[in-house]
Amino acid sequence: MSTAIPRFLMTFALFVVACSFSVTACADDEISFEPANDFPKLPDGWTLGPCSAVAVNSKGEIFLFHRGKHPILCFAPNGMYLRSWGDRRDLYNKLFKQ
């Protein structure tokens, strides 16, 4: 029973060392980003508020959640506006105009 604890500690120590090497190797990789001009393309008069989340579905559509009017926006992969929802008006219509 006394050898079980040292084996566990040795296994754990090897695991930590192995993880540190893999993290170090990935941290050295350089990732470069470039801003995309005119992306996303919003309808005239619309502005974005502070963004809270971004997601992409299997079709490549981009969903953006922001703190402003039309809080959930959907864009095509090229940045063209497709649809939005989440306004209080939308919620009212769904709840009371059935």
N, C-alpha and C positions, 0 to 999 in steps of 0.2 A: 504494500500500500504506500510506503514511503517513496517508491520510485515513480508513482503515478503523478505526483505533483511536479517533480523536476522535468518529467517528459512533457507535461502540459506547458510548463514555463518555457522549455526549449522550443516547442512547436509554436507557441505564441510569439516568441522572440524572432524566430525565423520568418513567420508571417509578417510581422511588423517591418523587418528589414527588406523583405521582398516587395512589400507595398511601397516602401520609401523609394526604392529604385525605379519602380514603374511610374510613380508620380513625378520623380525628377526627370525622367526621360520625356514625359509629356510636357512638362513645364518649359522645356527648352525649345519646343516647337513654336515657330513664329506664325501668328495669324494676322493677316492684314485686312482691314475693312476700308471700303470707299463709300462715301455717301452717294445715294441714288437721287439724282435731280428729278424733280416733279414726281416724286413717289411719296405717298399715294396721291392719286388724282381725286380731289374732293369736288363735289358739286359747287357751283358758284355761290359765294356767300357763306360757305361752311368753314369752320375752323376747328382745329383739334385742341382739346384740353389736355391736361396731364395724362399720359398713358399709363395704364395699370397692368395690362396684359396683352399678349399677342399669341395667336395660335394659327396653325395651318392644318387644313384637313387633307384627306387623301386626293382631292382634286387639285390641290395647290392653292385653293382659295385662302386668303389671309383674313383672319378675324382680329379686330382691334377693339379693345375696351378702353375707353377714355372717359374722363370726367368733364362732360359737356353735353350739349344737345346731341341727340342721336348717339347714345353711349356705346352701342355695339354696331360696328361698321364691318362690312364684308367687301373685300376687294378681289378682283381677278389676279392671277399671278403676275400680270403686267402692271398692276397698280390701279386699274380702272375700277371706279366705284360700282358695286353691284346692288347692294341693299343695306338697310340698317333697321334696327329695332331697339326697343328698350325705353322709348319716351314714355312719360306718364300718360300721354294721350293714348298711346298704344295699349297700355295696361288697362286704362279705363274702358276702351272699346272692347277689349277681350272679356272683361269682367261683367260689364253692364249692358252691352248692346248685342245680345245674342238672340 
